[in-house]
Amino acid sequence: MIIRAATPDDAGALAAIYGHHVRHGLGTFEEEPPPPAEMARRLADIAGLGLPYLVAEDDGVVLGYAYAGPFRQRPAYRYTLEDSVYIAPDAIGKGVGRAVLGAVIEACEGLGVRQLVAVIGDSGNAASIGLHAALGFTHQGVGRAFGFKHGRWVDIVWMQKALGGGDLTSPAGPGVRLSGR
């Protein structure tokens, strides 16, 4: 398995993986799977900010992906990013999430990011909660009934990981760009 930067050629695989989780899971609150063109646009938006959008690939097949995007658009949030990670159904439990999200964390540290946040859909999402905990994220709280999907109310779980010293020192650089402008 290799970890590499996602490219526009990966849009079909990204859409297929994400589409599965949109249709069958609670990890995302989207209700309609976006087509490959929309996934390519989202990839371009993240990459255009200089942020990591990575895929895990084995023998030419994309097994999963992870990226970090702006947490919020206001300038004071420029040292905080939010991660997302999605794994192909047949690759779950094989270390793909740990590898690709671990590489995103490493890339974020290289950018001078100080906090990485996970907003996990469904308080029963043991796989994502466990993955984030294994990579050093700590539980920060639960938002009860933040969304309604698949006929039921769904919680969100907030997790956080300090990077590069977290809040122990002032940041050295300008932070990340919050928009492509």
N, C-alpha and C positions, 0 to 999 in steps of 0.2 A: 504494500500500500504506500502510495506517495501522497503528500500534501502539497498542493500548489494553488496559485492564484486562479480564481474562477475567470473564465473568459466568456464572451458572448456565445461561443459555440456550445457552452454548457447549459444554455437557457432551457432547452428541452428537458434535460435531466433534472435541473433544479425545479422546473414546473411539475414534473412527474412526482418527485419526492415530496415537495411541499403540498401538491394537490392531494396526495394520499392523506397527509396529516390534517388538511383542511376538511376533507370529506369524512374522515373516520376518527379524528382525535379532538382533544380539547386544549392542546398545547398552543394553538393559535385561535384567535377569535374571529378570523376571517371565515365566511360561510360559503363563498364561491371560489374555487381554485382559479388563480390567475393564469392566463395563457403564457406560453414561452416569451412572447414579445414584452409582456409586462414584467416578467422575471428579469429579462435582459435590461429593461429600463431601471429596475430597482438595483441591479448589480452595477450598472453604470453610475447611478447616483452615489452609491457607497464608494466605489472605486474613485469617482471624481473628487471625493473629499480626501483621498489618500488613505482611506481606512481599509483594514483587511477584510476581504471576502474570499474565503478559501474553500476548496473542495478536497475531499479524500477520494482517491481514485485507485482502483486495482485493475490491472490488465485492460485499461481503457474504459472502464465502467465507473461512473461517479457513484460512490456509496453513500455520500452525505456531504453536507456543507455547513459552514458556520461563518458568521460575520459579526462585526461590531459597527454600530451606527450611533449617531448622536442620541443622547438620552433626552435632551430637551434643546430647544433652539436658542434660549437666552444665553448671553455671553458667559455668565458665571458658571455655566455647566460645561465649559470647554475642556475640562480635565476629567469628565465622566462620560463613559460610553455604555451602551446597552448591547449585550450579546444576543444572538439567535443561533440556534443549532437544530438541524433536521437531518435525520438519517433514513435511508431507504429501509422499508420494512424488513427485507431479508438480511439486512446488515446490522440490525439492532442487537446489542449485546455482544458485539465482536470487537469492541475497542475503537470503533470508528469515531464515535462522539468524543471520547477522551483525546484521541489524536488530533482531530481537526479543531476542537475548541481549545485544546492546549496550545496549538500553534497560533490561534487568534489571540489568546492571552499574551503569549510571548511578543507578538507583533504590537499589541497595545502598549506593553511595557516599553518597547522601543520608541514609541511615539510620545512618551512622556505622560501617558494617561495615568491618573492617580486612583480612579475608582472604576470598576467594571460592575455593572448591575445586570441581574437577570430578573425578568418579570415573567414568571412561569405560569402558563395557563393550567389550572386545575390543581388544587391542593392534593389530589390523589395521583399526581403525575410522578410516581416514585422514580422512574428512569431519569427524568431531567433533574429532579431535585437531588437524586443520588449522584449523578454525574457532576453537577455543580459543586456539591459538598466535597466530592473526591478531589476536585481541582482547587479547593481552598476557599470556596464561597461560604459565607455564613448566612444563616437564616435571619432575615430582618423583620418579617411579619407576613401576615395574610390579609388580603383584601377580600372580604366576604361578598359573594354574589356580584362580582364586577361585570359579568357577562351572562348572556342567556344563549345557549347553543345546544343543539341536539335535544331540545325539550327539557332542559334543566338549567338551573343557575350554576354558574361556574366561578370559583374563586381564582385569585391570582396569588402566587407566592413570590415574595420579594427576597432576593438573595444578593449579596454584595461581596466583592473581593477587592481589597486594597492592593494597589500596584505601586512599585517604585517608592516605597516609604509612605504611601497613603497620605494621611493628614499630619504626619510627624514633622514635615518641613514644608516650606513654601515651594511651589513648582518653579522649575528653572526656565522652562521655555514658554512659548506663547499659547500652548494648548492646541487642540485640534480645531480645524475649520468646521463650522457648524452648517455651512451651506456651500454650494458650488460657486457662489457669486463672489 
